[in-house]
């Protein structure tokens, strides 16, 4: 194949104009390297060329360790060319290689083309962001559009001294489901409030609206995205959300507005839980969530947004189950907290997976152990009926329920005397999030904050984050197996890195994206590195989610392994570069936390 035609098929040259590419081709040099030859060497002469592997396979190495495999069409050496330095990695020919080389002056000309310059300067994070933005979606934009586009008119305003009968009349006149109440701050009275706070409790029509209104109003800016408005309504358990602009209410978004625009809305699933999620009818929950997730994917939501929505829905189910248990067994003897951890604790779960939960109660008291054992069994069993399988490692409240003092001692021991095996537990539990109960878990948060000064613990946790390394040879001739586990080799390494950087920075946020952002803001991780890891996380979770939905459509069970050979060329390249970037970030973490000194 003609060199220019070859380059035209590979990024970043495929974005060049024909004339510029033809001119570059006239300056192109073809160089042969026999098997075992070093093409670029760390500490060698300053690099003066951009390289493209034309034929063969090469290894990208650092200190003799394989970091990635380069194959036909892969560019390399351009980062050291940009820096005007010697190469950052060794590049060694795995077999006989042909390499195209473009001299510095040609490279500088090519950088005059915006897409080419974006590729070499902005790097992987920008390319993954571009891939995410260009993902086709039949309903694209419905969740990113301003909530104001869906909102209805401003409800009528009434005096707080008006009666609820007058409020009902105003609703009927305006065909509205709510009225605003002119209290300070303003409130809202809905048709649901009239049923539950007036009629259901036997109060008469002369009750003043100000007595039963909800206040203060929960509002959001009018330009808030539909997604953020949806999450607010889910988390706050509200059905009406006023929108504000210029200090004035300019519209109101209702659950019906969202239901009209989303066939399988999260609000529909939430309503089902509120009505039936008490142990009766939970068997269809998994199918409801799967349908909801698929609808969200087709509506343009990314995997991180979907994880947040699913976590909110799952929280509602757990809360309903806990309240049902309390109604049957009576009030708990001491305050407690039902906590979730793992992907659910990080709000990164999409389709249902194993349970990861625990129970913390204030102290031992008469009957406490028996009460919380029964409560744990009730919730865990009903979650299993809802298609949350029991955790294979036993990390469930039926096994993990302790007084707060015991949990505090356990957390302290994990940090102060870290043991490699115990860190498996610590890594999971340090993602905890309280879902239900009145117990204040601030003592546990303070203990985790103390991890920032425990260098041995951080080093052990960093080493745990290096346990799963992306398969360097996946796309080259070093490996023939076409499948790859996106969770094991991509998502979990990023989760682990985000966790250790955030703990060092005393960032309390739980999601990996928030941890990366917080670590960058507090200086334990560079903003560029945080951006690369964040975009890699979004890309991998999105790719996995699309794969899992395709598996469900075919009637199979969703898993984490994708067939690399079946992926489009762009995804193959993005995946390969993502794995390479993760390995480099793991190397940087190993150096920062001196993992080599652990022995």
Secondary structure as GFF3:
##gff-version 3
##sequence-region A 1 599
A	DSSP	alpha_helix	3	8	.	.	.	ID=ss1
A	DSSP	three_ten_helix	13	15	.	.	.	ID=ss2
A	DSSP	alpha_helix	18	26	.	.	.	ID=ss3
A	DSSP	beta_strand	29	33	.	.	.	ID=ss4
A	DSSP	beta_strand	38	40	.	.	.	ID=ss5
A	DSSP	beta_strand	49	55	.	.	.	ID=ss6
A	DSSP	beta_strand	58	62	.	.	.	ID=ss7
A	DSSP	beta_strand	65	70	.	.	.	ID=ss8
A	DSSP	beta_strand	75	76	.	.	.	ID=ss9
A	DSSP	alpha_helix	78	83	.	.	.	ID=ss10
A	DSSP	beta_strand	90	93	.	.	.	ID=ss11
A	DSSP	beta_strand	97	103	.	.	.	ID=ss12
A	DSSP	alpha_helix	104	110	.	.	.	ID=ss13
A	DSSP	alpha_helix	114	117	.	.	.	ID=ss14
A	DSSP	pi_helix	118	122	.	.	.	ID=ss15
A	DSSP	alpha_helix	123	133	.	.	.	ID=ss16
A	DSSP	three_ten_helix	147	149	.	.	.	ID=ss17
A	DSSP	beta_strand	157	158	.	.	.	ID=ss18
A	DSSP	alpha_helix	164	174	.	.	.	ID=ss19
A	DSSP	beta_strand	178	181	.	.	.	ID=ss20
A	DSSP	beta_strand	187	190	.	.	.	ID=ss21
A	DSSP	alpha_helix	191	193	.	.	.	ID=ss22
A	DSSP	pi_helix	194	199	.	.	.	ID=ss23
A	DSSP	alpha_helix	209	212	.	.	.	ID=ss24
A	DSSP	beta_strand	219	221	.	.	.	ID=ss25
A	DSSP	alpha_helix	226	236	.	.	.	ID=ss26
A	DSSP	beta_strand	240	245	.	.	.	ID=ss27
A	DSSP	beta_strand	248	254	.	.	.	ID=ss28
A	DSSP	alpha_helix	255	261	.	.	.	ID=ss29
A	DSSP	alpha_helix	266	276	.	.	.	ID=ss30
A	DSSP	three_ten_helix	282	284	.	.	.	ID=ss31
A	DSSP	alpha_helix	285	298	.	.	.	ID=ss32
A	DSSP	alpha_helix	303	329	.	.	.	ID=ss33
A	DSSP	beta_strand	336	340	.	.	.	ID=ss34
A	DSSP	alpha_helix	342	345	.	.	.	ID=ss35
A	DSSP	beta_strand	357	361	.	.	.	ID=ss36
A	DSSP	alpha_helix	368	385	.	.	.	ID=ss37
A	DSSP	beta_strand	401	403	.	.	.	ID=ss38
A	DSSP	alpha_helix	404	416	.	.	.	ID=ss39
A	DSSP	alpha_helix	422	429	.	.	.	ID=ss40
A	DSSP	beta_strand	433	436	.	.	.	ID=ss41
A	DSSP	alpha_helix	442	449	.	.	.	ID=ss42
A	DSSP	three_ten_helix	450	453	.	.	.	ID=ss43
A	DSSP	alpha_helix	455	465	.	.	.	ID=ss44
A	DSSP	beta_strand	483	485	.	.	.	ID=ss45
A	DSSP	alpha_helix	486	486	.	.	.	ID=ss46
A	DSSP	pi_helix	487	491	.	.	.	ID=ss47
A	DSSP	alpha_helix	492	504	.	.	.	ID=ss48
A	DSSP	alpha_helix	512	521	.	.	.	ID=ss49
A	DSSP	alpha_helix	527	553	.	.	.	ID=ss50
A	DSSP	beta_strand	561	563	.	.	.	ID=ss51
A	DSSP	three_ten_helix	564	566	.	.	.	ID=ss52
A	DSSP	alpha_helix	569	592	.	.	.	ID=ss53
A	DSSP	three_ten_helix	595	598	.	.	.	ID=ss54
###
